């Protein structure tokens, strides 16, 4: 299918319409019930039946309107579907961003949906379930929370900034050393503080809202950041790689900030590492 046509129609829809009332209800009801927990890549990489159910509901509702569109969903990829971003219209879905939060009833859980054409995010939706906040963005159309326009912070002094980050699920000692080296360097600048909501989508929404000046992470996935990255851009911020280069959705590395001055000060402090790309071919079996 060409990138135009039905892809353009999807990009012009009301962004928040992709998350239906029943999607929200599934997550909210599950928080009050027993949450059956399974693991994926490691003992700290969690998934629940709710993740799987919400993803299926979203894909089904989108396919009704756009049957030829592609999908990259967190749980679909975990089940063996490819994670390849092409020029075709593609929906990138994280049914529950912050699954560990969800399991522990820590109150930051989000549904994240990004829509791409020609590998570029055109629409982003992040629904913070327990806060009942719907963050939406369309390329060239601004970013909003519950219909109110968003604007990044105007702070240019990194020493007066709050920085968001996450520790991820990789417990390899060398990776953990890199994570804490970055954290130590940034805290020692100094900055006003370092925070983490436990979900990349919410952290990016916080940058777009002006609540924090920047967010960086290595090891997250394309479904964690596709929607939120557009929120930041449309709220007046910037998105780049942690080494200061161009952002790459599939690289599993991101630095989003309110302005270039703050971003580049952080680039100097981050100890980067390169996780396996989301679009890397599967490891060959011996």
C-alpha positions as a LaTeX table, in Angstrom:
\begin{tabular}{lrrr}
\hline
Residue & $x$ (\AA) & $y$ (\AA) & $z$ (\AA) \\
\hline
Unk1 & 0.00 & 0.00 & 0.00 \\
Unk2 & 1.25 & 3.50 & $-0.76$ \\
Unk3 & 2.12 & 5.81 & 2.11 \\
Unk4 & $-0.68$ & 8.20 & 1.12 \\
Unk5 & $-4.34$ & 7.34 & 0.70 \\
Unk6 & $-5.65$ & 5.48 & 3.72 \\
Unk7 & $-2.48$ & 6.40 & 5.62 \\
Unk8 & $-3.25$ & 10.08 & 5.18 \\
Unk9 & $-6.84$ & 9.49 & 6.30 \\
Unk10 & $-5.61$ & 7.87 & 9.50 \\
Unk11 & $-3.25$ & 10.77 & 10.19 \\
Unk12 & $-6.14$ & 13.21 & 9.87 \\
Unk13 & $-8.41$ & 11.44 & 12.36 \\
Unk14 & $-8.92$ & 12.77 & 15.88 \\
Unk15 & $-5.82$ & 11.32 & 17.64 \\
Unk16 & $-7.53$ & 10.31 & 20.86 \\
Unk17 & $-10.20$ & 8.33 & 19.01 \\
Unk18 & $-7.86$ & 5.33 & 18.68 \\
Unk19 & $-8.19$ & 4.67 & 22.42 \\
Unk20 & $-11.74$ & 3.60 & 23.12 \\
Unk21 & $-13.68$ & 3.67 & 26.37 \\
Unk22 & $-13.49$ & $-0.14$ & 26.62 \\
Unk23 & $-9.68$ & $-0.06$ & 26.32 \\
Unk24 & $-9.54$ & 2.31 & 29.31 \\
Unk25 & $-12.04$ & 0.20 & 31.27 \\
Unk26 & $-10.05$ & $-3.00$ & 30.80 \\
Unk27 & $-6.99$ & $-1.41$ & 32.42 \\
Unk28 & $-8.90$ & 0.24 & 35.26 \\
Unk29 & $-10.84$ & $-2.91$ & 36.15 \\
Unk30 & $-7.69$ & $-5.02$ & 36.05 \\
Unk31 & $-6.04$ & $-2.76$ & 38.60 \\
Unk32 & $-8.68$ & $-3.78$ & 41.14 \\
Unk33 & $-8.46$ & $-7.50$ & 40.30 \\
Unk34 & $-5.76$ & $-10.12$ & 40.63 \\
Unk35 & $-3.11$ & $-9.43$ & 38.01 \\
Unk36 & $-1.66$ & $-12.65$ & 36.59 \\
Unk37 & 2.01 & $-11.91$ & 35.92 \\
Unk38 & 4.29 & $-13.62$ & 33.41 \\
Unk39 & 7.83 & $-12.82$ & 32.29 \\
Unk40 & 9.39 & $-12.25$ & 28.87 \\
Unk41 & 13.13 & $-11.73$ & 28.42 \\
Unk42 & 14.01 & $-11.85$ & 32.13 \\
Unk43 & 12.58 & $-12.09$ & 35.64 \\
Unk44 & 12.12 & $-8.30$ & 35.69 \\
Unk45 & 10.61 & $-7.99$ & 32.17 \\
Unk46 & 6.95 & $-8.49$ & 33.01 \\
Unk47 & 3.75 & $-9.01$ & 31.03 \\
Unk48 & 0.15 & $-9.54$ & 32.13 \\
Unk49 & $-2.97$ & $-10.83$ & 30.45 \\
Unk50 & $-4.22$ & $-7.24$ & 30.44 \\
Unk51 & $-1.30$ & $-6.15$ & 28.21 \\
Unk52 & $-2.25$ & $-8.84$ & 25.73 \\
Unk53 & $-5.99$ & $-8.15$ & 25.89 \\
Unk54 & $-5.67$ & $-4.38$ & 25.39 \\
Unk55 & $-3.29$ & $-4.80$ & 22.44 \\
Unk56 & $-5.69$ & $-7.18$ & 20.73 \\
Unk57 & $-8.59$ & $-4.77$ & 21.23 \\
Unk58 & $-6.65$ & $-1.84$ & 19.78 \\
Unk59 & $-5.44$ & $-3.78$ & 16.75 \\
Unk60 & $-8.92$ & $-5.14$ & 16.06 \\
Unk61 & $-10.51$ & $-1.68$ & 16.19 \\
Unk62 & $-7.86$ & $-0.15$ & 13.92 \\
Unk63 & $-8.04$ & $-3.02$ & 11.42 \\
Unk64 & $-11.77$ & $-2.42$ & 11.01 \\
Unk65 & $-10.96$ & 0.97 & 9.45 \\
Unk66 & $-7.52$ & 0.33 & 7.99 \\
Unk67 & $-7.18$ & $-3.38$ & 7.18 \\
Unk68 & $-4.00$ & $-2.98$ & 5.11 \\
Unk69 & $-2.01$ & $-1.05$ & 7.70 \\
Unk70 & 0.96 & $-2.59$ & 9.50 \\
Unk71 & 1.39 & $-2.99$ & 13.26 \\
Unk72 & 4.27 & $-3.15$ & 15.70 \\
Unk73 & 2.87 & $-4.14$ & 19.10 \\
Unk74 & 4.87 & $-4.94$ & 22.21 \\
Unk75 & 3.05 & $-8.17$ & 22.93 \\
Unk76 & 2.87 & $-9.20$ & 19.26 \\
Unk77 & 6.65 & $-8.85$ & 19.00 \\
Unk78 & 7.09 & $-10.84$ & 22.22 \\
Unk79 & 4.99 & $-13.57$ & 20.60 \\
Unk80 & 7.29 & $-13.69$ & 17.56 \\
Unk81 & 5.96 & $-11.04$ & 15.16 \\
Unk82 & 8.69 & $-9.00$ & 13.42 \\
Unk83 & 9.60 & $-5.53$ & 14.64 \\
Unk84 & 10.37 & $-3.87$ & 11.32 \\
Unk85 & 9.48 & $-0.25$ & 10.59 \\
Unk86 & 8.83 & 0.37 & 6.88 \\
Unk87 & 7.52 & 3.33 & 4.89 \\
Unk88 & 4.02 & 1.80 & 5.02 \\
Unk89 & 1.42 & 3.23 & 7.39 \\
Unk90 & 2.23 & 1.56 & 10.72 \\
Unk91 & 0.63 & 1.62 & 14.17 \\
Unk92 & 3.14 & 1.25 & 17.03 \\
Unk93 & 1.37 & 0.10 & 20.18 \\
Unk94 & 2.27 & $-0.33$ & 23.83 \\
Unk95 & $-0.93$ & $-1.55$ & 25.50 \\
Unk96 & 0.41 & $-0.96$ & 29.00 \\
Unk97 & 3.53 & 1.13 & 29.27 \\
Unk98 & 4.65 & 0.66 & 32.84 \\
Unk99 & 3.73 & $-2.99$ & 33.30 \\
Unk100 & 5.83 & $-3.26$ & 36.46 \\
Unk101 & 3.97 & $-0.23$ & 37.83 \\
Unk102 & 0.70 & $-1.91$ & 36.85 \\
Unk103 & 1.65 & $-5.14$ & 38.64 \\
Unk104 & 2.45 & $-3.23$ & 41.82 \\
Unk105 & $-0.44$ & $-0.72$ & 41.48 \\
Unk106 & 2.09 & 2.10 & 41.27 \\
Unk107 & $-0.07$ & 4.89 & 39.85 \\
Unk108 & 1.58 & 5.61 & 36.48 \\
Unk109 & 0.34 & 3.37 & 33.70 \\
Unk110 & $-0.22$ & 4.42 & 30.09 \\
Unk111 & $-1.56$ & 3.22 & 26.77 \\
Unk112 & 0.71 & 4.48 & 24.00 \\
Unk113 & $-0.09$ & 4.53 & 20.28 \\
Unk114 & 2.05 & 6.08 & 17.56 \\
Unk115 & 1.15 & 6.17 & 13.87 \\
Unk116 & 3.94 & 6.42 & 11.29 \\
Unk117 & 4.15 & 7.04 & 7.55 \\
Unk118 & 7.54 & 6.86 & 5.81 \\
Unk119 & 9.09 & 5.92 & 9.18 \\
Unk120 & 8.06 & 9.27 & 10.65 \\
Unk121 & 5.57 & 9.59 & 13.52 \\
Unk122 & 2.53 & 11.53 & 12.29 \\
Unk123 & 0.14 & 10.98 & 15.22 \\
Unk124 & 0.84 & 10.22 & 18.87 \\
Unk125 & $-1.55$ & 9.33 & 21.68 \\
Unk126 & $-0.64$ & 8.61 & 25.30 \\
Unk127 & $-3.42$ & 7.90 & 27.77 \\
Unk128 & $-2.32$ & 8.03 & 31.41 \\
Unk129 & $-4.93$ & 5.64 & 32.76 \\
Unk130 & $-5.14$ & 6.45 & 36.47 \\
Unk131 & $-4.68$ & 10.19 & 35.97 \\
Unk132 & $-7.34$ & 10.12 & 33.21 \\
Unk133 & $-5.12$ & 12.32 & 31.05 \\
Unk134 & $-5.28$ & 11.98 & 27.28 \\
Unk135 & $-2.16$ & 13.39 & 25.60 \\
Unk136 & $-2.47$ & 13.82 & 21.83 \\
Unk137 & $-0.34$ & 15.21 & 19.03 \\
Unk138 & $-0.53$ & 15.45 & 15.25 \\
Unk139 & 2.52 & 16.49 & 13.24 \\
Unk140 & 2.22 & 20.20 & 12.56 \\
Unk141 & $-0.90$ & 20.46 & 14.72 \\
Unk142 & 0.48 & 20.89 & 18.23 \\
Unk143 & 0.28 & 18.77 & 21.37 \\
Unk144 & $-2.55$ & 18.68 & 23.89 \\
Unk145 & $-3.62$ & 17.19 & 27.21 \\
Unk146 & $-7.37$ & 16.70 & 27.55 \\
Unk147 & $-7.75$ & 19.30 & 24.81 \\
Unk148 & $-5.53$ & 21.94 & 26.43 \\
Unk149 & $-2.35$ & 22.93 & 24.51 \\
Unk150 & 1.01 & 21.79 & 25.83 \\
Unk151 & 4.26 & 23.76 & 25.92 \\
Unk152 & 7.68 & 22.62 & 27.10 \\
Unk153 & 9.46 & 24.43 & 29.91 \\
Unk154 & 11.32 & 27.63 & 29.02 \\
Unk155 & 14.16 & 26.82 & 31.42 \\
Unk156 & 17.59 & 27.08 & 29.73 \\
Unk157 & 19.78 & 26.47 & 32.79 \\
Unk158 & 20.40 & 22.75 & 33.31 \\
Unk159 & 21.27 & 23.46 & 36.97 \\
Unk160 & 17.66 & 24.56 & 37.50 \\
Unk161 & 16.20 & 21.55 & 35.71 \\
Unk162 & 14.50 & 18.30 & 36.64 \\
Unk163 & 15.62 & 15.34 & 34.55 \\
Unk164 & 13.64 & 12.14 & 34.06 \\
Unk165 & 15.17 & 8.73 & 33.40 \\
Unk166 & 14.59 & 5.01 & 34.01 \\
Unk167 & 16.80 & 2.07 & 34.96 \\
Unk168 & 15.27 & $-0.39$ & 32.48 \\
Unk169 & 15.13 & $-4.17$ & 32.80 \\
Unk170 & 18.70 & $-5.08$ & 31.82 \\
Unk171 & 20.57 & $-6.24$ & 34.92 \\
Unk172 & 23.91 & $-6.95$ & 33.25 \\
Unk173 & 26.54 & $-5.44$ & 35.61 \\
Unk174 & 28.28 & $-3.48$ & 32.81 \\
Unk175 & 24.99 & $-1.92$ & 31.75 \\
Unk176 & 24.05 & $-1.12$ & 35.35 \\
Unk177 & 27.45 & 0.58 & 35.78 \\
Unk178 & 26.74 & 2.76 & 32.73 \\
Unk179 & 23.29 & 3.67 & 34.05 \\
Unk180 & 24.64 & 4.76 & 37.43 \\
Unk181 & 27.61 & 6.54 & 35.89 \\
Unk182 & 25.21 & 8.69 & 33.86 \\
Unk183 & 23.04 & 9.29 & 36.91 \\
Unk184 & 26.02 & 10.30 & 39.06 \\
Unk185 & 27.33 & 12.68 & 36.39 \\
Unk186 & 23.98 & 14.39 & 35.93 \\
Unk187 & 23.25 & 14.71 & 39.65 \\
Unk188 & 26.71 & 16.20 & 40.14 \\
Unk189 & 26.24 & 18.98 & 37.57 \\
Unk190 & 24.15 & 19.63 & 39.75 \\
Unk191 & 20.50 & 19.57 & 38.68 \\
Unk192 & 17.42 & 20.25 & 40.80 \\
Unk193 & 16.54 & 16.58 & 40.75 \\
Unk194 & 16.12 & 13.31 & 38.86 \\
Unk195 & 12.73 & 11.63 & 38.58 \\
Unk196 & 11.19 & 8.60 & 36.89 \\
Unk197 & 7.53 & 7.71 & 36.44 \\
Unk198 & 8.31 & 4.10 & 35.52 \\
Unk199 & 6.95 & 4.58 & 32.00 \\
Unk200 & 8.69 & 6.19 & 29.04 \\
Unk201 & 5.40 & 7.42 & 27.59 \\
Unk202 & 4.52 & 9.32 & 30.76 \\
Unk203 & 8.07 & 10.68 & 31.11 \\
Unk204 & 7.86 & 12.08 & 27.57 \\
Unk205 & 4.43 & 13.52 & 28.37 \\
Unk206 & 5.99 & 15.26 & 31.38 \\
Unk207 & 8.61 & 16.86 & 29.13 \\
Unk208 & 5.90 & 18.00 & 26.72 \\
Unk209 & 3.89 & 19.40 & 29.66 \\
Unk210 & 6.83 & 21.44 & 30.99 \\
Unk211 & 6.95 & 19.51 & 34.27 \\
Unk212 & 10.48 & 18.21 & 33.65 \\
Unk213 & 13.10 & 19.64 & 31.32 \\
Unk214 & 14.41 & 16.40 & 29.82 \\
Unk215 & 14.14 & 12.64 & 29.70 \\
Unk216 & 16.81 & 10.18 & 28.57 \\
Unk217 & 16.99 & 6.40 & 28.49 \\
Unk218 & 18.72 & 3.50 & 26.80 \\
Unk219 & 17.14 & 0.08 & 26.52 \\
Unk220 & 13.49 & 1.04 & 26.06 \\
Unk221 & 11.65 & 0.06 & 22.84 \\
Unk222 & 10.04 & 1.82 & 19.89 \\
Unk223 & 6.54 & 1.20 & 21.30 \\
Unk224 & 7.55 & 3.02 & 24.49 \\
Unk225 & 8.58 & 6.24 & 22.76 \\
Unk226 & 6.91 & 6.57 & 19.34 \\
Unk227 & 3.87 & 8.50 & 20.53 \\
Unk228 & 5.63 & 10.47 & 23.27 \\
Unk229 & 8.43 & 11.65 & 21.01 \\
Unk230 & 5.89 & 13.46 & 18.83 \\
Unk231 & 4.28 & 15.02 & 21.91 \\
Unk232 & 7.62 & 16.59 & 22.82 \\
Unk233 & 8.29 & 17.87 & 19.29 \\
Unk234 & 4.82 & 19.35 & 18.91 \\
Unk235 & 5.08 & 21.01 & 22.34 \\
Unk236 & 8.21 & 22.84 & 21.15 \\
Unk237 & 10.94 & 20.50 & 22.38 \\
Unk238 & 13.62 & 18.45 & 20.68 \\
Unk239 & 14.35 & 14.73 & 20.39 \\
Unk240 & 17.79 & 13.27 & 19.65 \\
Unk241 & 20.05 & 10.32 & 20.33 \\
Unk242 & 21.86 & 10.25 & 23.68 \\
Unk243 & 25.13 & 10.97 & 21.83 \\
Unk244 & 23.68 & 14.17 & 20.32 \\
Unk245 & 23.03 & 12.67 & 16.88 \\
Unk246 & 19.74 & 12.28 & 15.09 \\
Unk247 & 16.99 & 10.35 & 16.84 \\
Unk248 & 16.38 & 6.81 & 15.58 \\
Unk249 & 13.12 & 5.21 & 16.71 \\
Unk250 & 14.51 & 1.69 & 16.42 \\
Unk251 & 17.81 & 2.33 & 18.23 \\
Unk252 & 16.38 & 1.94 & 21.75 \\
Unk253 & 18.07 & 5.20 & 22.80 \\
Unk254 & 16.47 & 8.61 & 23.32 \\
Unk255 & 17.09 & 12.06 & 24.73 \\
Unk256 & 14.11 & 14.42 & 24.70 \\
Unk257 & 14.43 & 17.93 & 26.09 \\
Unk258 & 12.79 & 21.31 & 26.19 \\
Unk259 & 15.67 & 22.91 & 24.24 \\
Unk260 & 19.06 & 22.17 & 22.70 \\
Unk261 & 21.03 & 23.91 & 25.45 \\
Unk262 & 19.76 & 21.57 & 28.17 \\
Unk263 & 20.01 & 18.54 & 25.86 \\
Unk264 & 23.66 & 19.11 & 24.95 \\
Unk265 & 24.69 & 19.56 & 28.59 \\
Unk266 & 23.16 & 16.14 & 29.27 \\
Unk267 & 24.88 & 14.57 & 26.25 \\
Unk268 & 28.21 & 15.50 & 27.88 \\
Unk269 & 27.25 & 13.57 & 31.04 \\
Unk270 & 25.58 & 10.43 & 29.67 \\
Unk271 & 27.67 & 7.25 & 29.52 \\
Unk272 & 26.11 & 5.68 & 26.41 \\
Unk273 & 25.78 & 2.04 & 25.52 \\
Unk274 & 24.13 & 0.35 & 22.54 \\
Unk275 & 21.32 & $-2.11$ & 23.24 \\
Unk276 & 20.34 & $-4.50$ & 20.46 \\
Unk277 & 18.17 & $-2.58$ & 18.00 \\
Unk278 & 14.44 & $-3.26$ & 17.82 \\
Unk279 & 14.85 & $-4.17$ & 14.16 \\
Unk280 & 17.91 & $-6.37$ & 14.67 \\
Unk281 & 17.56 & $-9.84$ & 13.12 \\
Unk282 & 16.94 & $-12.65$ & 15.62 \\
Unk283 & 20.04 & $-14.25$ & 17.07 \\
Unk284 & 21.02 & $-17.42$ & 15.22 \\
Unk285 & 20.58 & $-20.66$ & 17.14 \\
Unk286 & 23.66 & $-22.84$ & 17.66 \\
\hline
\end{tabular}
